[in-house]
Amino acid sequence: MSAAYGEIARLLGGARRREGRLVLATAAALGLAGALAALLLGALAARRGMGPVLQALSLGAAGLSLAGALCWAALALLRRAASEEAVARTLGRALPGVRSDLLTAVELRRDREALAASGCSLSLAEEHAARTAGRVRGLDLAAALPGTAARRAALALALALVANL
């Protein structure tokens, strides 16, 4: 593996970790915010003497909020960060100028042995990887994968916490 492929792999590894943290933080905050809101509604229903059915429904809604957040996180991680190709696509959505080149470099690295066996030029693949690595060198992952959704989810959780005080 060339140094260029190593640089691309490091970039994709960092992007995968960042995307994983953002998805998990967003899911946890939204799931907890939804659960707290449901529990608050249940407590208000109990205070007004509306019966145990509404209290049970609020507990169920809290559980559904947490389960829904967990399912969303699992699906989002599978779609966005399950493989190098998925991470390259995720970065490509944020960086349209390198979308195709980054994905092609990942695919060429994966299919390296098949390329060599078919007689294709590995030096062309290496050159493509070197050009792509040069284009993504120094890329700011925080700008490419912003934490806007996680910040909004944290705000929703803070509001739910304040409402439950």
N, C-alpha and C positions, 0 to 999 in steps of 0.2 A: 504494500500500500504506500502510495506516495505521500509526501508532506501535504500536498494540496488536499488529498482525500482526508488526511488527518485533521486539517483545519476545518473542513466542511463537517466532519463527524463531531468535532468539538462544538461547533456552532449549533448543530442539530441537537446535541446532548444538552446544551444549555437551554435551548428553546424548549425542549421536551420537559425539562425540570421546571422552567418558569410556567409553561402552560399547565402542567400538572398542579402546581401550587395555586395558580389563579383559579382553575376549575374547582379544586377542592375548597378553597376559601369562599368562592362564590356560592357553591352548593351548601356548605355548612351554614353560612350566614343567612341565606334565603330560607333554608329548611328550618333553622331555629327561629327566624323572624315569623314565619308562617305558623309554627307551632305555638310560639308565645301569643300571637294574635288570636289563635283559636282558643287557647286556654283562657285568655282574658275574656273573650266572649262567653265562655262557659262559666267563668266566675261571676260575670255580670248577670247571666241568666239565673244562677243559683241565688245571687243576692236579691233578685227581684221575685224569687219564689216560682220560677217558671218550670220547675220540675227536673227530675233526674234524666229525662230523655234528652233534653238540650245539653245537659252536662256530659252525657255519654257521647252525643254527637260532636261536642267540642273536643273530647279526648280522641275520638276517631279522626277528626279533621287534623289534629296535631300530629297524630301518627302518620296520616297520609302526606302531610307536608314534609315530614322527615323522610319518609320512604320515597316520595317523589323527587326530593333533592338528591337522594342517594342514586336513584335510577338515572336522573339527568346527568349526574357526575360520571357515572360509569359509561354511559353512551357518549358523552362529550369527550372523555378520555380515549375511548376506542376510536372515535372519529378523528380526533386532533393529534393524538400523541402515541398511538399504539405502535407505530413503525416509523422508520426514517422517512419513508415516502409520505406518510401522513403529516409528519412534522414539516417536511419540505413544502407540502401543499398549504399547510397553515401559515407558514412564513410567506409563501408566495402570494396568499391573499392580501397580506399586509404590504408586500413589496412586489408589485406587479412587474417591475423592471427586471427582476431576477427569477421570477416564478418558474419559467420553463427551464432556464439553465440550471437552477438548483435541483429541480426534480430530475432532470436528465443526468446530472452528475451522480446523484444517488443511484439511479437505475443502472448507469454504466458501472459503478462500483460493485453493485450487487451481481451484475451479469458478466463480470470480468473474465471468469474462466470460460464461459460460453463464447465470449468474443474472441478470446485467444484460440480456442479450439476451432472456430469457424474461419480463422485466418484474418480477421479484422485487425486493423492497426490499433494496438494498445497505446501507442504514442499519441494518436489523435484523442483518445479518451483522456489520457493524462493531461494533454494540453487544454482540453475543455475544462477539466477539473481545476487546473491551475488558474485559468481565466475566471472561473466562477469563484474560486477561493479569494482571488484578488478583489472581486466585486463585493463580496460579503465580509471581507476582513474589516474588523472594527465596527461591525454592525451593532447598534444599540438595541438589545433585545427588549428593553423597557419601552422603547418607541415602537418597535415592530409588533410587540405583543402587549398592548397597554392593559393596565389593570382597572379600566373604567368599570367593568361589570362587577368586579370584586369590591371596589370602593362603594358603588351604589348598593350592593348587597349588605356591606358593613353599615351603611347609613340606615338601611331598612331595619337591620338588627338593632341598631342603637335606638331608633324610634320605637321599636317594639319593646325594648327594655325599659325605656322611659315611660311608655304607656302602662307598663305592668307595675310601676312603682306605686 
